[in-house]
């Protein structure tokens, strides 16, 4: 589980690296600027729709699992 903004930033950057991408390329795929996307990732302000779109572009599914 991601617990803070720094972990979130490293998580996203790690997933990009695993897929041979960087923030600039992802920003291009999302139709936004690299500066805007970097800022959103750094401060942890991506909304769920954006995050879901990023996951889809990278070939991931976001799944909600009920805790026991």
N, C-alpha and C positions, 0 to 999 in steps of 0.2 A: 504494500500500500504506500502511495506517495503521501508524505506527511508535510511537506513544505514547498515553497516556490523553487528553491535550489534543486531539490530532488526532482521536481516536475521538469525543470529546464534540462537537467542531465538525462532524464528518461526520454524526453522528446528527441534530444540531440543523439542519444544512443540509438533510438529506433531509426532515425534518419541515416546514421552511419551504417547500420546493419543493412540498409536498403540502397547504399551507395549514393545517398542524396545529402544535400546541405540545405541550410535555411533559404538561401537564395533560390535554389531550384524549387523547393516546396512553395515558396512565395509565388513564384511564377506559375506553378500548377494551380494555386488557389486564386490567382488573379489579384494579388495584393503586392505591396512593396516589401522588400526585404526588411527595411527599417521597422515598418509597422508590425510585421510578423515577429521579428526579434523582440520587440518591446512587449508584445502580448505574451510571448513565451517566458520572457525574463520575469515579468510581474505576475504571471499566472492568471491572465485575464481572458484566456480563450473560452468562449462559451461552449456549451455541450454540442451544439450543431457544428461549429467549426472543428472541434476535436473529433467528432464522429466522421466528418468529411476527411480530415487528415488520416484517421485510422483506415478509412476506406481506400484512400489513395495509396497507402502503404501496404494494403492487403491484409488488414487486421479487422476483427470484429470486436466491438465493445460489448461485454456481457455482464449483466447484473445477476449476481448469485446471492440468494438469501443466506445470511449467517445463521448458524445454529445456536 
